[in-house]
Amino acid sequence: MTNPVLVVGSVALDSIKTATADHRDLLGGSASYASLAASFYAPVRLVAIVGTDFPKEHRQLFADRKIDLQGLEEAAGKTFRWSGEYEVDMNNRRTISTDLNVFETFQPKIPSAWKKTEFVLLGNIGPSLQRDVLRQMDKPRFVVADTMDLWINIAKPDLVALLGEIDMLVLNDSEAKQLTGDTNLIRAARAILKMGPRYVAIKKGEHGCLLFGENNFFSIGAYPLEEINDPTGAGDCFAGALIGSLAQRGDISFEGIKRALVQGTLVASFNVEEFSLRRLEKLTMDEIAKRQREFLQFGALEA
Amino acid sequence: MTNPVLVVGSVALDSIKTATADHRDLLGGSASYASLAASFYAPVRLVAIVGTDFPKEHRQLFADRKIDLQGLEEAAGKTFRWSGEYEVDMNNRRTISTDLNVFETFQPKIPSAWKKTEFVLLGNIGPSLQRDVLRQMDKPRFVVADTMDLWINIAKPDLVALLGEIDMLVLNDSEAKQLTGDTNLIRAARAILKMGPRYVAIKKGEHGCLLFGENNFFSIGAYPLEEINDPTGAGDCFAGALIGSLAQRGDISFEGIKRALVQGTLVASFNVEEFSLRRLEKLTMDEIAKRQREFLQFGALEA
């Protein structure tokens, strides 16, 4: 039986504009993306909050992927809403509005039966909430945390404290530079390792990902895509598939983390093909396996 | 006996400022970097122009690397001079001045004994000059051309004509976007292949390089460096080691080009460690081989 994973983060309703499309009230949020991504590899326990307006069909989508919703709190009020717009160059995004709604007073409560979950993903929420979750857990075996520029700006002391309590941080390249004040990513990664985590993965979007351990380094490209329709949630899917794959194999060696990183890359590459979670809804393990064979070939040299 | 390579491009005296250093009249220019890089793999035939002020010690440096200088024209006047400044984030560079000097009237003349050279690198100079060189050559086996944003801006018709006459184009990611008007690099590469070359390599600096053939794709990261002292010439070294490695092995299959790309990546990574060609001057094949073993490990998964 595969180890379950606990995923905490946001569940949101997103409105997203691109050069060619405009969609309202899509299922979004770090925990939604991460849970669905993780569910391809391991049973998922979701901890998040929604309002009374949260659509039943979204709840059904989680249930269909066998995501345990015991930790999905429903509070009086509206679900967290985010809206944003991508330029033609999808590397550039601007936030139009953020309405925290019920998320504003979210205090994650871990169901007691879940406190011994060994694999934990602290999805992108404030670092003080991420630390709250850890305080409720009973010696998890491997904890991955995601973060974002906002927390580096407004909650850096909490974030730095969190770094001493986790096994692995995932963040993107600009965040790594921002957190350390160093424009060289290799030095930035070394500086982050000194802050506490044993591993750090730096996500570079279309340029792939770098993984650092104290004496180890691994680099992979992104899966090459000609059509990207919605980059939202790619990083959350990456982190979700990563923790799911770690739990599935139970191998937390550097080699095991490398393999989990490949799964994160693959699931993220599917996710951006369609808006919201529409691609992951219908994704199959066969499709992942097929893309994996192709992807591993892209970086391989014949012996 | 290894096939020789013909390298055409600029030989310059560069003045370079960084946040921590300021150097005047360093040996530079696309052909200088590319020739030295290629010389680790194959005999090099250099075609370029210098003024009467070109220092003897630079000429000696080429000779020490067994670079044939029969095609290095000396003209009355001053050598081409370029000066630029890097920000703390070395991805950002600005040109302070460009004095073409003798380069302004450069008309590359290929010595008759060199016209049958099979492996040709058209280093970064104007595309009409690159085409002039090709018209003088007698059925080269493999022609690689480099270019830059300037030529896309002021000589695009010539550049497009050149693309129908070469085997492989190397350019950086922003240039690929500029040339095709497409912000997606995968689509941009496909569009460039449609313009003529069988292969295109897109250099992404610290993010590595993508190689495209009609039905092939290859992706490698950069060698991770904590200290970069002078990024000048990295792309030229990449192209030089690439053509040198192709000539050395004589293998122009996609697999052969992949291997040559690895050599380009390695030599470029050494080059940026010191100003000008100082690192390449003392570089050894043993150092390249050692870094290659390490580098190939960085992207490898255990079976």
Contacts between the chains, C-beta under 8 A, distances in Angstrom:
chain1	res1	chain2	res2	distance
A	88	B	183	6.1
A	89	B	183	4.0
A	90	B	183	7.5
A	91	B	183	7.8
A	183	B	88	6.1
A	183	B	89	3.9
A	183	B	90	7.5
A	183	B	91	7.7
A	184	B	225	7.8
A	184	B	226	6.3
A	184	B	227	7.9
A	184	B	228	7.0
A	185	B	206	6.7
A	185	B	224	7.9
A	186	B	224	4.6
A	186	B	225	6.3
A	186	B	226	4.8
A	187	B	226	5.0
A	190	B	226	7.3
A	204	B	207	6.2
A	206	B	185	6.7
A	207	B	204	6.2
A	207	B	207	3.8
A	207	B	208	7.3
A	208	B	207	7.3
A	208	B	208	7.8
A	208	B	219	7.5
A	208	B	221	6.9
A	210	B	221	7.5
A	210	B	224	7.3
A	217	B	224	5.9
A	217	B	298	5.4
A	218	B	298	6.2
A	218	B	299	7.3
A	219	B	208	7.5
A	219	B	221	3.6
A	219	B	224	7.2
A	219	B	298	5.1
A	219	B	299	5.6
A	220	B	221	7.5
A	220	B	299	6.5
A	221	B	208	6.9
A	221	B	210	7.5
A	221	B	219	3.6
A	221	B	220	7.5
A	221	B	221	6.9
A	224	B	185	7.9
A	224	B	186	4.6
A	224	B	210	7.3
A	224	B	217	5.9
A	224	B	219	7.2
A	225	B	184	7.8
A	225	B	186	6.3
A	226	B	184	6.3
A	226	B	186	4.8
A	226	B	187	5.0
A	226	B	190	7.3
A	227	B	184	7.9
A	228	B	184	7.0
A	255	B	301	7.6
A	255	B	302	5.6
A	258	B	301	5.9
A	259	B	301	6.5
A	262	B	301	7.1
A	296	B	301	7.0
A	298	B	217	5.4
A	298	B	218	6.1
A	298	B	219	5.1
A	299	B	218	7.3
A	299	B	219	5.6
A	299	B	220	6.6
A	299	B	299	5.0
A	301	B	255	7.7
A	301	B	258	5.9
A	301	B	259	6.5
A	301	B	262	7.1
A	301	B	296	7.0
A	302	B	255	5.6
